[in-house]
Amino acid sequence: MFKYLITILLSLALTKSILAQQTSGYPKVTGYFSIVNPIATWTKDGYTSNFGNVYSIGFPFGLNLLKSDRFGVSFEVAPLIRTEKNISKVSTVLFHPGAMFRFKHGFTFIGRMAFETNGRFGITPIFNQVIKKGKDASLFVAVPFPVRFGNNQPSSFSTGAQIGISF
């Protein structure tokens, strides 16, 4: 009889714990779509602007798994289009998993790993700020700082401007 009583008490405690977790709203899945405009890149060979003879633009989209108000993981895919000599093409697709550290007032720091189909790899620290929070969607801006290596090219450090909608 004592064994059954313990089993019932444990079941009730676990049920209460599970229900409490469900009412907190986490884990939660969100998505987003954005546009990123690279601004400049620095290598050992010097500075290159995105507004010269070559222009690139990216279209990142992804899913976030929010574990709490403060932490989540994110997976992003970003095709980049490059225009050079009046020819436009997808120059690379970036696979961009990362960890999200969420702070007060809509500010998030995202540390991403980067794997590009053109053979480059690296990291991308991103500073993200929600500028308009809506009921079903939010508008955000972000500043990425890509660091890339590989593919027999010099290491590079870049920056850009990103704007998007999360839902």
Backbone as a chain_set.jsonl record, in Angstrom:
{"seq": "MFKYLITILLSLALTKSILAQQTSGYPKVTGYFSIVNPIATWTKDGYTSNFGNVYSIGFPFGLNLLKSDRFGVSFEVAPLIRTEKNISKVSTVLFHPGAMFRFKHGFTFIGRMAFETNGRFGITPIFNQVIKKGKDASLFVAVPFPVRFGNNQPSSFSTGAQIGISF", "coords": {"N": [[0.815, -1.193, 0.0], [1.94, 1.237, 0.812], [3.816, 1.594, -1.199], [2.182, 2.125, -3.437], [1.021, 4.526, -2.657], [3.267, 6.224, -2.599], [3.907, 6.131, -5.337], [1.624, 7.374, -6.453], [1.823, 9.944, -5.282], [4.284, 10.812, -6.349], [3.592, 10.802, -9.068], [1.622, 12.811, -9.123], [3.179, 15.015, -8.351], [5.016, 15.149, -10.479], [3.243, 15.596, -12.607], [2.217, 18.096, -11.886], [4.575, 19.575, -12.101], [5.149, 19.305, -14.845], [2.873, 20.525, -15.978], [3.229, 23.112, -14.983], [5.517, 23.875, -16.397], [4.507, 23.939, -18.973], [2.724, 26.093, -18.902], [4.411, 28.246, -18.765], [5.157, 28.961, -21.291], [7.418, 28.172, -22.632], [9.412, 25.559, -23.998], [9.609, 27.615, -26.976], [8.927, 28.124, -30.415], [10.042, 30.271, -32.916], [10.07, 32.185, -35.96], [11.788, 33.867, -38.686], [12.404, 36.339, -41.243], [14.671, 38.124, -43.265], [16.658, 40.857, -44.619], [19.965, 41.314, -45.55], [22.527, 43.628, -45.899], [25.682, 43.674, -46.878], [28.35, 45.809, -45.826], [31.14, 46.521, -45.674], [34.392, 44.997, -46.102], [37.355, 43.785, -44.597], [40.62, 42.714, -45.254], [43.942, 41.247, -45.28], [44.82, 42.438, -47.536], [43.585, 44.862, -47.628], [40.835, 47.256, -47.597], [37.506, 46.698, -48.724], [34.654, 47.885, -50.292], [31.116, 47.283, -50.393], [29.813, 48.666, -52.301], [31.004, 49.181, -54.702], [32.439, 48.021, -57.637], [31.311, 45.555, -57.361], [28.358, 44.169, -56.028], [26.66, 42.832, -53.255], [23.96, 41.061, -51.723], [22.009, 39.65, -49.121], [19.596, 37.179, -48.044], [18.6, 36.24, -45.303], [16.894, 33.664, -43.493], [15.161, 31.95, -40.886], [14.816, 29.697, -38.034], [14.053, 29.902, -34.589], [14.624, 28.381, -31.515], [13.385, 28.994, -28.585], [14.422, 28.728, -25.38], [14.048, 29.954, -22.963], [13.248, 33.162, -21.447], [15.701, 34.277, -21.658], [17.522, 32.708, -23.143], [18.224, 30.957, -26.198], [18.352, 28.836, -29.138], [19.352, 29.033, -32.541], [18.763, 28.539, -36.008], [19.886, 29.389, -39.103], [19.524, 30.045, -42.576], [21.042, 31.472, -45.347], [20.877, 32.673, -48.446], [23.104, 34.307, -50.657], [23.262, 36.883, -52.982], [25.185, 37.938, -55.666], [26.207, 40.635, -57.632], [27.991, 41.381, -60.437], [29.64, 43.031, -63.004], [27.235, 43.387, -64.407], [26.042, 40.896, -64.139], [24.108, 38.761, -62.292], [24.044, 36.423, -59.625], [23.498, 33.592, -57.457], [25.858, 33.535, -55.12], [26.747, 32.164, -52.902], [25.517, 29.961, -50.328], [24.724, 30.327, -47.033], [25.056, 28.5, -44.095], [24.047, 28.766, -40.837], [24.156, 28.191, -37.8], [23.449, 28.966, -34.315], [23.798, 30.401, -30.957], [21.534, 32.144, -28.889], [21.505, 34.953, -26.849], [19.452, 36.544, -24.851], [18.403, 39.741, -23.812], [17.159, 42.462, -21.74], [14.679, 44.793, -22.973], [14.436, 44.063, -25.683], [16.935, 43.499, -26.801], [19.358, 41.383, -28.26], [22.116, 39.182, -28.262], [23.755, 37.258, -30.632], [25.639, 34.485, -31.215], [27.083, 33.008, -33.852], [28.025, 30.097, -35.761], [29.591, 29.673, -38.935], [29.086, 28.387, -42.14], [29.808, 28.26, -45.382], [28.718, 27.604, -48.724], [30.576, 28.166, -50.631], [32.979, 27.335, -49.7], [34.07, 28.758, -47.607], [34.38, 29.445, -44.078], [33.615, 30.162, -40.598], [32.948, 32.504, -37.967], [30.165, 34.441, -36.726], [29.467, 37.102, -34.915], [26.561, 38.75, -33.752], [24.667, 41.651, -33.218], [21.514, 42.385, -32.153], [18.423, 44.108, -32.301], [15.108, 44.56, -31.327], [12.873, 46.726, -32.814], [10.25, 47.409, -33.152], [7.662, 45.993, -31.593], [5.118, 43.753, -32.184], [1.824, 42.202, -31.93], [1.681, 39.73, -33.319], [3.974, 39.77, -34.857], [7.323, 41.07, -35.124], [9.478, 43.845, -35.764], [12.891, 44.007, -36.537], [16.312, 45.127, -36.229], [19.707, 44.476, -37.103], [23.23, 44.083, -36.572], [25.661, 42.449, -38.1], [28.905, 40.881, -37.72], [30.796, 39.337, -39.595], [33.414, 36.918, -39.596], [35.695, 35.323, -41.572], [37.301, 32.4, -42.956], [39.422, 30.248, -44.956], [39.168, 28.377, -48.129], [41.364, 29.028, -49.677], [41.691, 31.794, -49.56], [42.394, 35.081, -48.225], [42.015, 35.632, -44.682], [39.094, 37.254, -43.43], [37.298, 40.133, -42.223], [34.16, 41.468, -41.728], [31.353, 43.758, -41.977], [27.854, 44.575, -41.699], [24.441, 45.571, -42.447], [21.292, 44.722, -41.251], [17.847, 44.038, -41.613], [14.685, 42.93, -40.501], [11.783, 40.739, -40.096], [10.319, 39.142, -37.427], [8.393, 36.346, -36.389]], "CA": [[0.0, 0.0, 0.0], [2.836, 2.382, 0.893], [4.423, 1.72, -2.525], [1.185, 2.763, -4.302], [0.872, 5.905, -2.195], [4.452, 6.937, -3.097], [3.752, 6.239, -6.789], [0.596, 8.389, -6.716], [2.372, 11.253, -4.908], [5.278, 11.169, -7.365], [2.87, 11.101, -10.307], [1.008, 14.13, -8.961], [4.246, 16.012, -8.338], [5.528, 15.277, -11.842], [2.195, 16.201, -13.416], [2.198, 19.511, -11.539], [5.794, 20.147, -12.667], [4.987, 19.351, -16.302], [1.878, 21.551, -16.276], [3.833, 24.412, -14.698], [6.406, 24.185, -17.498], [3.714, 24.237, -20.159], [2.101, 27.397, -18.795], [5.414, 29.296, -18.874], [5.283, 29.326, -22.692], [8.691, 27.694, -23.175], [10.107, 26.114, -25.154], [8.783, 28.264, -27.986], [9.565, 28.212, -31.723], [9.718, 31.459, -33.7], [10.739, 32.245, -37.247], [12.055, 35.217, -39.166], [12.914, 36.582, -42.588], [15.34, 39.417, -43.246], [17.536, 41.25, -45.719], [21.243, 41.809, -45.029], [23.324, 44.346, -46.869], [27.068, 43.832, -46.448], [28.823, 47.184, -46.004], [32.567, 46.565, -45.966], [35.208, 43.846, -45.719], [38.773, 44.052, -44.415], [41.536, 41.575, -45.323], [45.341, 41.697, -45.269], [45.01, 43.225, -48.758], [42.958, 46.175, -47.48], [39.399, 47.491, -47.415], [36.659, 46.587, -49.912], [33.274, 48.32, -50.055], [30.092, 46.541, -51.129], [29.123, 49.582, -53.209], [31.902, 49.494, -55.816], [32.193, 47.259, -58.867], [30.576, 44.347, -56.997], [27.337, 44.396, -55.001], [26.077, 41.598, -52.713], [22.839, 41.2, -50.798], [21.607, 38.352, -48.605], [18.213, 37.017, -47.606], [18.569, 35.252, -44.219], [15.648, 33.245, -42.871], [15.52, 30.917, -39.93], [13.973, 29.281, -36.908], [14.642, 30.028, -33.263], [14.039, 27.585, -30.438], [13.593, 29.771, -27.372], [14.401, 27.865, -24.2], [13.568, 30.796, -21.865], [13.308, 34.586, -21.783], [17.098, 34.69, -21.745], [18.384, 31.871, -23.989], [17.636, 30.16, -27.263], [19.238, 28.437, -30.22], [18.821, 29.507, -33.806], [19.343, 27.989, -37.222], [19.625, 30.319, -40.191], [20.025, 29.782, -43.924], [21.082, 32.777, -46.008], [21.433, 32.761, -49.789], [23.668, 35.616, -50.992], [23.279, 37.174, -54.417], [26.297, 38.828, -56.018], [26.103, 41.245, -58.95], [29.287, 41.868, -60.909], [29.649, 43.209, -64.469], [25.841, 43.225, -64.836], [25.619, 39.498, -64.034], [23.692, 38.433, -60.927], [23.926, 34.988, -59.375], [23.666, 33.182, -56.068], [27.295, 33.276, -54.988], [26.938, 31.185, -51.827], [24.438, 29.794, -49.347], [25.338, 30.296, -45.714], [24.386, 27.755, -43.028], [24.425, 29.679, -39.767], [23.584, 27.861, -36.481], [24.019, 29.778, -33.245], [23.174, 30.545, -29.642], [20.961, 33.469, -28.672], [21.494, 35.425, -25.47], [18.432, 37.583, -24.896], [18.484, 40.689, -22.71], [15.992, 43.336, -21.593], [14.373, 45.826, -23.969], [14.502, 43.551, -27.051], [18.306, 43.35, -27.287], [19.843, 39.998, -28.295], [23.422, 38.877, -28.846], [23.725, 35.938, -31.254], [26.94, 33.988, -31.649], [26.82, 31.993, -34.873], [29.049, 29.456, -36.57], [29.276, 29.97, -40.332], [29.536, 27.41, -43.126], [29.35, 28.731, -46.686], [28.878, 26.623, -49.797], [31.736, 28.523, -51.458], [34.165, 26.806, -49.063], [34.494, 29.597, -46.484], [33.786, 29.107, -42.781], [34.043, 31.094, -39.561], [31.988, 32.867, -36.927], [29.489, 35.72, -36.934], [28.772, 37.728, -33.787], [25.493, 39.627, -34.242], [23.944, 42.448, -32.226], [20.155, 42.441, -32.687], [17.51, 44.921, -31.49], [13.72, 44.688, -31.767], [12.536, 48.15, -32.815], [8.788, 47.527, -33.084], [7.1, 44.705, -31.188], [3.696, 43.631, -32.45], [1.163, 41.034, -31.336], [2.035, 38.511, -34.055], [5.258, 39.919, -35.539], [8.166, 42.17, -34.639], [10.475, 44.368, -36.681], [14.181, 44.086, -35.869], [17.519, 45.49, -36.962], [20.858, 43.747, -36.579], [24.539, 44.392, -37.137], [26.539, 41.267, -38.06], [30.345, 41.067, -37.896], [31.335, 38.055, -40.065], [34.843, 36.622, -39.679], [35.741, 34.146, -42.437], [38.576, 31.767, -43.267], [39.333, 29.112, -45.866], [39.023, 28.402, -49.581], [42.564, 29.625, -50.249], [41.523, 33.243, -49.584], [42.841, 35.648, -46.956], [41.016, 35.798, -43.628], [38.385, 38.52, -43.606], [36.391, 40.667, -41.212], [33.182, 42.293, -42.439], [30.197, 44.241, -41.237], [26.7, 44.784, -42.55], [23.205, 46.058, -41.833], [20.231, 43.74, -41.473], [16.513, 44.399, -41.138], [13.831, 41.772, -40.722], [10.524, 40.544, -39.379], [10.222, 37.865, -36.714], [6.991, 35.958, -36.174]], "C": [[0.861, 1.26, 0.0], [3.482, 2.658, -0.468], [3.454, 2.425, -3.487], [1.003, 4.232, -3.944], [2.048, 6.753, -2.699], [4.345, 7.158, -4.603], [2.739, 7.325, -7.15], [1.132, 9.784, -6.402], [3.418, 11.721, -5.924], [4.617, 11.539, -8.695], [2.228, 12.485, -10.239], [2.064, 15.237, -9.003], [4.793, 16.232, -9.749], [4.513, 15.942, -12.762], [2.139, 17.693, -13.153], [3.412, 20.218, -12.15], [5.672, 20.305, -14.179], [3.988, 20.431, -16.689], [2.429, 22.944, -16.026], [4.77, 24.815, -15.828], [5.617, 24.57, -18.739], [3.1, 25.619, -20.083], [3.116, 28.526, -18.898], [5.607, 29.747, -20.325], [6.578, 28.865, -23.347], [8.768, 26.192, -23.06], [9.125, 26.653, -26.186], [9.579, 28.339, -29.289], [9.088, 29.482, -32.418], [10.477, 31.379, -35.019], [10.999, 33.678, -37.645], [12.514, 35.183, -40.621], [13.539, 37.965, -42.577], [16.124, 39.649, -44.529], [18.808, 41.791, -45.085], [22.026, 42.439, -46.17], [24.75, 44.455, -46.334], [27.532, 45.263, -46.726], [30.29, 47.205, -46.433], [33.246, 45.298, -45.471], [36.667, 44.286, -45.637], [39.539, 42.73, -44.476], [42.957, 42.128, -45.216], [45.647, 42.564, -46.484], [44.358, 44.598, -48.691], [41.449, 46.116, -47.346], [38.671, 47.364, -48.745], [35.239, 46.983, -49.528], [32.326, 47.455, -50.886], [29.432, 47.407, -52.199], [30.01, 50.014, -54.373], [31.491, 48.742, -57.066], [31.365, 46.004, -58.622], [29.566, 44.709, -55.918], [26.764, 43.046, -54.576], [24.933, 41.947, -51.784], [22.412, 39.795, -50.369], [20.181, 38.358, -48.099], [18.112, 35.937, -46.525], [17.146, 34.94, -43.756], [15.991, 32.121, -41.91], [14.461, 30.632, -38.894], [14.758, 29.438, -35.617], [13.894, 29.111, -32.307], [14.387, 28.303, -29.144], [13.385, 28.87, -26.168], [13.845, 28.619, -22.993], [13.547, 32.243, -22.352], [14.723, 35.042, -22.073], [17.95, 33.905, -22.739], [17.583, 31.125, -25.037], [18.711, 29.716, -28.236], [18.55, 28.788, -31.532], [19.505, 28.779, -34.948], [18.906, 28.861, -38.384], [20.215, 29.788, -41.487], [19.952, 31.112, -44.669], [21.692, 32.666, -47.399], [21.927, 34.188, -50.046], [23.751, 35.755, -52.499], [24.37, 38.208, -54.673], [26.077, 39.328, -57.441], [27.459, 41.837, -59.307], [29.249, 41.905, -62.433], [28.278, 42.897, -65.07], [25.37, 41.774, -64.873], [25.317, 39.221, -62.558], [23.57, 36.926, -60.786], [24.01, 34.746, -57.874], [25.127, 32.782, -55.922], [27.6, 32.245, -53.914], [25.648, 31.059, -51.03], [25.129, 29.563, -48.012], [24.46, 29.497, -44.749], [24.938, 28.314, -41.728], [23.787, 29.316, -38.419], [24.221, 28.725, -35.392], [23.228, 29.765, -31.965], [22.731, 31.989, -29.459], [20.959, 33.786, -27.181], [20.627, 36.675, -25.447], [18.494, 38.438, -23.627], [17.22, 41.545, -22.67], [15.871, 44.287, -22.776], [14.595, 45.365, -25.407], [15.888, 43.397, -27.632], [18.725, 41.883, -27.202], [21.246, 39.965, -28.881], [23.34, 37.452, -29.373], [25.143, 35.593, -31.694], [26.719, 32.824, -32.603], [28.111, 31.382, -35.414], [28.636, 29.674, -38.022], [29.909, 28.937, -41.25], [28.948, 27.812, -44.471], [29.61, 27.678, -47.758], [30.024, 26.965, -50.737], [33.049, 28.073, -50.823], [34.683, 27.623, -47.892], [33.78, 29.148, -45.215], [34.268, 30.126, -41.763], [32.995, 31.287, -38.493], [31.336, 34.192, -37.306], [28.843, 36.177, -35.63], [27.766, 38.735, -34.336], [24.857, 40.345, -33.057], [22.588, 42.78, -32.843], [19.272, 43.25, -31.741], [16.121, 44.933, -32.114], [13.376, 46.168, -31.697], [11.033, 48.403, -32.785], [8.218, 46.157, -32.786], [5.592, 44.729, -31.424], [3.127, 42.389, -31.789], [1.627, 39.738, -32.002], [3.39, 38.579, -34.749], [6.009, 41.113, -34.959], [9.159, 42.556, -35.72], [11.797, 44.482, -35.929], [15.258, 44.588, -36.819], [18.673, 44.748, -36.312], [22.12, 44.23, -37.281], [25.41, 43.147, -36.992], [28.002, 41.665, -38.295], [30.981, 39.74, -38.327], [32.869, 38.015, -40.073], [34.949, 35.317, -40.453], [37.177, 33.716, -42.727], [38.34, 30.767, -44.399], [39.21, 29.442, -47.329], [40.162, 29.159, -50.258], [42.434, 31.132, -50.457], [42.023, 33.802, -48.255], [41.683, 35.721, -45.947], [40.371, 37.171, -43.783], [37.518, 38.844, -42.399], [35.463, 41.626, -41.93], [32.17, 42.865, -41.461], [29.069, 44.483, -42.235], [25.546, 45.357, -41.766], [22.085, 45.109, -42.231], [18.922, 44.272, -40.904], [15.588, 43.222, -41.432], [12.572, 41.772, -39.878], [10.585, 39.166, -38.717], [8.755, 37.604, -36.412], [6.911, 34.679, -35.385]], "O": [[0.569, 2.225, -0.706], [3.672, 3.814, -0.846], [3.893, 3.255, -4.284], [0.85, 5.08, -4.824], [1.847, 7.872, -3.172], [4.655, 8.243, -5.095], [2.982, 8.114, -8.064], [0.915, 10.714, -7.179], [3.433, 12.889, -6.312], [5.041, 12.481, -9.363], [2.29, 13.244, -11.206], [1.853, 16.277, -9.627], [5.007, 17.371, -10.164], [4.881, 16.762, -13.604], [2.024, 18.481, -14.091], [3.291, 21.333, -12.658], [6.058, 21.337, -14.728], [4.23, 21.179, -17.635], [2.127, 23.869, -16.78], [4.815, 25.991, -16.188], [6.039, 25.455, -19.484], [2.962, 26.274, -21.116], [2.72, 29.674, -19.103], [6.169, 30.817, -20.56], [6.801, 29.152, -24.523], [8.238, 25.614, -22.111], [7.977, 26.217, -26.267], [10.783, 28.592, -29.262], [7.888, 29.742, -32.501], [11.414, 30.593, -35.162], [10.489, 34.605, -37.016], [12.945, 34.156, -41.144], [13.007, 38.883, -41.952], [16.237, 38.777, -45.391], [18.747, 42.63, -44.185], [22.167, 41.865, -47.25], [25.005, 45.248, -45.427], [27.155, 45.858, -47.736], [30.64, 47.83, -47.433], [32.764, 44.621, -44.564], [37.155, 45.045, -46.474], [39.159, 41.752, -43.833], [43.15, 43.336, -45.078], [46.608, 43.333, -46.478], [44.548, 45.417, -49.59], [40.867, 45.079, -47.028], [39.146, 47.854, -49.77], [34.689, 46.474, -48.552], [32.695, 46.959, -51.951], [28.572, 46.92, -52.933], [29.802, 51.075, -54.961], [30.341, 48.813, -57.5], [30.782, 45.448, -59.554], [29.878, 45.467, -54.999], [26.423, 42.215, -55.419], [24.935, 42.996, -51.139], [22.451, 38.86, -51.169], [19.628, 39.407, -47.767], [17.603, 34.847, -46.784], [16.306, 35.833, -43.643], [16.987, 31.421, -42.091], [13.383, 31.226, -38.874], [15.953, 29.152, -35.553], [12.664, 29.079, -32.302], [15.519, 28.239, -28.663], [12.302, 28.32, -25.967], [13.245, 28.015, -22.104], [13.799, 32.515, -23.526], [14.92, 36.097, -22.678], [19.007, 34.389, -23.144], [16.443, 30.718, -24.814], [19.852, 30.172, -28.162], [17.322, 28.831, -31.616], [20.686, 28.441, -34.863], [17.714, 29.051, -38.623], [21.274, 29.16, -41.491], [18.93, 31.797, -44.631], [22.913, 32.572, -47.522], [21.253, 35.158, -49.698], [24.242, 34.869, -53.199], [24.459, 39.222, -53.98], [25.795, 38.543, -58.346], [28.003, 42.675, -58.587], [28.871, 40.925, -63.075], [28.173, 42.234, -66.101], [24.402, 41.456, -65.563], [26.166, 39.425, -61.691], [23.072, 36.237, -61.676], [24.52, 35.575, -57.121], [25.578, 31.809, -56.527], [28.598, 31.53, -54.003], [24.797, 31.948, -51.059], [26.006, 28.709, -47.888], [23.271, 29.779, -44.603], [26.153, 28.34, -41.527], [22.945, 30.071, -37.933], [25.366, 29.16, -35.514], [22.137, 29.198, -31.888], [23.443, 32.928, -29.817], [20.481, 33.002, -26.362], [21.015, 37.727, -25.956], [18.623, 37.92, -22.518], [16.316, 41.361, -23.485], [16.843, 44.547, -23.485], [14.911, 46.184, -26.27], [16.025, 43.184, -28.837], [18.478, 41.219, -26.196], [21.532, 40.636, -29.873], [22.911, 36.543, -28.661], [25.763, 36.333, -32.458], [26.222, 31.772, -32.201], [29.143, 32.047, -35.512], [27.451, 29.841, -38.307], [31.101, 28.646, -41.156], [27.738, 27.718, -44.68], [30.602, 26.952, -47.7], [30.409, 26.136, -51.561], [34.121, 28.388, -51.339], [35.647, 27.217, -47.243], [32.708, 28.546, -45.274], [35.214, 30.87, -42.022], [32.251, 30.367, -38.151], [31.877, 34.963, -38.098], [27.772, 35.685, -35.274], [28.069, 39.481, -35.267], [24.55, 39.736, -32.032], [22.515, 43.379, -33.916], [19.359, 43.098, -30.523], [15.966, 45.274, -33.286], [13.558, 46.803, -30.658], [10.595, 49.497, -32.428], [8.281, 45.257, -33.624], [4.885, 45.608, -30.93], [3.855, 41.618, -31.164], [1.931, 38.761, -31.317], [3.906, 37.551, -35.186], [5.419, 42.03, -34.389], [9.623, 41.715, -36.491], [11.83, 44.993, -34.81], [15.134, 44.489, -38.04], [18.631, 44.43, -35.124], [22.086, 44.714, -38.412], [25.85, 42.823, -35.889], [28.292, 42.65, -38.975], [31.636, 39.083, -37.517], [33.526, 38.963, -40.504], [34.365, 34.311, -40.051], [38.112, 34.517, -42.744], [37.197, 30.478, -44.755], [39.156, 30.605, -47.729], [39.967, 29.837, -51.267], [42.991, 31.685, -51.405], [42.072, 33.076, -47.261], [40.521, 35.856, -46.33], [41.016, 38.128, -44.212], [37.071, 37.962, -41.666], [35.922, 42.502, -42.663], [32.137, 42.506, -40.284], [29.291, 44.581, -43.442], [25.657, 45.602, -40.565], [21.948, 44.743, -43.398], [18.903, 44.885, -39.837], [15.693, 42.592, -42.484], [12.33, 42.667, -39.069], [10.867, 38.161, -39.369], [7.976, 38.535, -36.207], [5.814, 34.194, -35.105]]}, "num_chains": 1, "name": "protein.A"}
